[in-house]
Amino acid sequence: MVDSDGQVIDRERRGTPGADAARTEAVIIEVISELRARHDVVAAGVGAAGWIANDNATVLFSPHLAWRNEPLRDALQSQLDLPLIVENDANAAAWAEYRFGAAGDEPVTVCVTLGTGIGGGLVIGGQVYRGAYGIACEYGHVTVVPEGRLCACGNHGCWEMYASGRALARDARELVAASPAAGRRLVELAATMDGLTGPVVAAAAAEGDPAAVSLCTTMGRWLGRGLANLAAILDPSMFVIGGGVSGAGELLLRPAREEFAHTLTGRGFRPVAQIVGASLGPDAGLVGAADLARRSVSA
């Protein structure tokens, strides 16, 4: 539950049964209904991890969930009787950072969220840019290594296979397998290999664990390289880096800035975009979705 100033005033949290579209929708309805029972709700916004058509209603495709051309808004609205919009989760996060967070009133803001994959959002002149069909800014699926690692989208060498929470966890597991002594602290924090996630590596790096710092530095370089590619196309004034892995802070952002400056096209002869951490943390997506829903009913 989010107020008009972007403050989260109440919340419910559930696991996502991502392999079953109907069960996912049932959980969303349950959460909205519980919050609605406690508050005066004017609209609901869903930040969905997938390609959202420009109708703000249909999930065309989700690499990590079961939605395929899913009429999500209609499925939810038929049971909720409440004004509702569906937005890509990274678009929603970008909007929240523009309205209430790190971006302020920057003229061209690129938001990159480092979660399971890489999400992306773009705000230009106070408007979320969605592209002709609603699926713009899928930055994570730009190829950075031809014939590289296989991605869930079906292509090889996507950026998110080298700079995301999943990539960081994979690299950490490979390090532990190769050198258990070097990865001792990672294993202690994770408890199990399945628990060795990107945020766990970020937490170990924040403690100063050398193996985790090295992993974050490598990922930061991949991040900076990808941002330089985006700058060549979009020429933003600011990059805002969010998502669970961004908890590594400067341990990730410093090497990203260095690699960005080293690989930026026209370097030395152009203004350089700022690269900053998101200020709203993991709440950015839900804050943005709520604010967009509120604006849709007040317009």
N, C-alpha and C positions, 0 to 999 in steps of 0.2 A: 504494500500500500504506500503510495507516494503522493506527497502534497504538492501544491503548485510551485513551491520553491525547490523542488527536486530532492526533498528530504524523505528518506524511507522511515515511515512511522509504524509499520507493522509488517510482518512477513510470515510466510509458511514455506517450508522446504520439503521436497520429496525427491526420491531417486527417479530417473527417467527410464521407463521400460522401452528403450529405443528401438527394439526389434519389432515392435507391434504398434502400428499407427493408432489403432482404436484405443489401446491401453494408454498410450501417451496422451491422447486427447482426453480420456477420462480423468487422468491425473491433473491436467490443466484445469478442467472444469471443477474438480474437487477443491483445488487450491483457491481458485477465484471465488467459489461459493463460500468457503470458510472465511475468507477476508471480507467478503460482502456482508456476511452475517454480523460482523463487528463494526462496519463502517458504512458511511454514505458514499457509495461508489457511483461516479458519473460515466465512466467508460473503462474498458480493459484493453491493455496492449500486450501483445505476445511477441517477445523477441525470439525468433525461431532460427535454429542453426540450419539454414538451407537457402536455396535460391527462391526468392519471393517475387512473384509477378507484380507488375505495376498496379494491379488492382488492390494491393495490400490485403489479399485474401487467400491466394493460392500458393502452396509450396510446390514449385516445379520439380525440385530435386534436392535431396539431402544426402551428402556423401556418408554421413555417420548415423543417420536415423532412417526409419522405414518409409518416410514420405516420398511418394512419386506422383506428381500432378495431383496433389491432395487439396481439396477445397476446405482448407482448415478453418477459415473464418466462418463459413456457413455451418460446418459441423459443430463448432463451439457455440455460435450465436443461437442456433436452434434450441439449445438446452439452457442458455443463460438469459435470453431476452435482455441483452445489454449491448449498447454500442461497443464495437470491438474492431481493432485493426491488428493485422499481422505484419511484422517488419523483420527483416534480417537482423539477427542479434548484433552483428558488428556495425550495421548501419545505426541501430538504436544506440549502441555504445558511443559511436562517433557523435551522434546528436547530443547525447548527455554531456560529453566532454566539451562540446561547443557551447551549450546552453549554461552549464553549471560547473564545469571543471577546468581542466588545464588549458584548453584552447582559447577561452575567452571569445573575442570577436575577430579571430584571425580570418583573413579573407579566403584562404584555401587551406583547409585542414585535412590531412590524411590520418586516419586512425588505423593502427595495426594491432590486432589482438592476438596474443600468443597463448592459445589454449591447446586443446587436443591437436588442432591444426592451426592455420593462420586465417583469421577473419579480417575483413577490411571494410572501411567506410570512408566516405569522402563528403565533406561539407563545403560547398562553394557559395559564397555570398549569402549565407544564412539558409541554404537549401540543401537537403540531402540529395546527392546525385545517385540515381538508380540505373541510368542507362536506358536504352530503347525498350528493353524487355524486362527490366527490373533486376538483372543479375550482374550489374557492374561491380567492380572492385573486389572480385574474387582473387585477391593478390596471391593467396597461398598456392594457387595453381598455375602460376607463371613458371615456366621451365628455367631452372638455373643450372642444371647438370644434364645435358643431353644423354639419354639412355641411362640415367641414374636410377635411384631407388624407386620401386613401384609405389605409387600413391593410391589411396582409396578411390580417387576419381577415375582411375583407369589409365592415367598417363604415367610416364617415368620422369624422375628428376624434378618434381615440383618443389618450390621454395619451402613449403611447409614440411617437407621431408628432411630439411636441414636446419630449420629455425622455428621450432615449435615445442610445446610441452612433450609431445610424443617423441620428437627427435631427440630431445634432451634426455628423456627417460631411456630410450633405446641406446644412446651412446653411453649412459651411465651403466646400464646392464652389461654392455660389452666391456667396459672398463673393469667392472667387478669380476667378470668371468676371466679376464686376462690377468688381473692383478688384485686378488682378494685383499692384500694388505693395503694397497692404495685406496681401495673402495670401502674400507672398514666402516668409516663414519657414515657413509651413504647407506650401508646395510643396517647399521644401528638405528638410523632415523626411520628407515622404511619398514623395518621389522620383517618384511617378506619381499621377495623379488617383485611380486605383483604390486606391492606398495611403493615401489621405487618410481615415483612420478616426477614430472618436471618441477612442480612446486617443492617437492622434497629436495631435489638437487639445488634449487634456488635457496632454500633454507640452509642447507649445508654450506653453500657458498657464502651466504651472509655471515655464518659463523667463522669463516676463514679456512674451511677445509680445502687443502690445496687441490685435490682431485676435482672437487666441485667447482672451484674457481676456474680451473683450466677448462672444464666443460662449458661453463658459462662464457668464457672468453672466446672459445671457438664458435659457439652459437652466436655471440654478439657480432663476430666478423661476418658470418652468413647473413645476419640481420642487416648490417650496414650495407653489404653488397646489394641486397635486394632493394633497400631503400634508395640507393643511388639509381637503380634502374627505374624505380617509380618516379624519382625526381626528374629524370630525363623526359618522361611523358607528361607528368602532371604539374611540375614546377610549383610545389606547395610552399607556403610560408612556414608551416609547422607539421611535424610528424608527432603524433601522440601514441605512445606504446603502452598497451594495456594487456590484460589477461593474467592468468595465474602465474606464468613464468616471469612476468615483469616484476615480481617481488624481489628478484635479484638486484634490482635498482641499478646503481652505477656500475656494478660488476658486469652487467650486460650492456648498459647504455654507453659506457666509455669506449669499449672496443667497437661498438656499432658506429659511434661518431667518427672514430679514427678510420675505420674501413670506408665509411661513407665519404669522408673528405678525400681519401686516397683514390677512390674509384669514380667519383662524381664527374660526369662529362662537363667539359668546360671549366674544370676546377681552377680557381685563381682569377677567373674573369666573370664571376656571377655571384649574386647573393646566395648564401648558404642557409637552407632551411634549418630551423631549430629541431632538435630531437629531444623530446621530454617524456617523462613517465606520466601515465594517466593519474589523475588525482581522485577518481571515484572508485577505483579498485574494481572488484568483481561485481559491484552493484551497478556499474555503468549501463549495461544492457537493459536491466529492468527499469532503471530510472528513465532512460531514453524512450523505451517502449511506452511507459506510462505517460510521459510528457507528450509524445506524438499522439497518443489516444485522446488525451485531454484537449489538445489543440484541434483534433478532428471534429470534436463536438462543439467547440466554441467558435470555430471559423464561421 
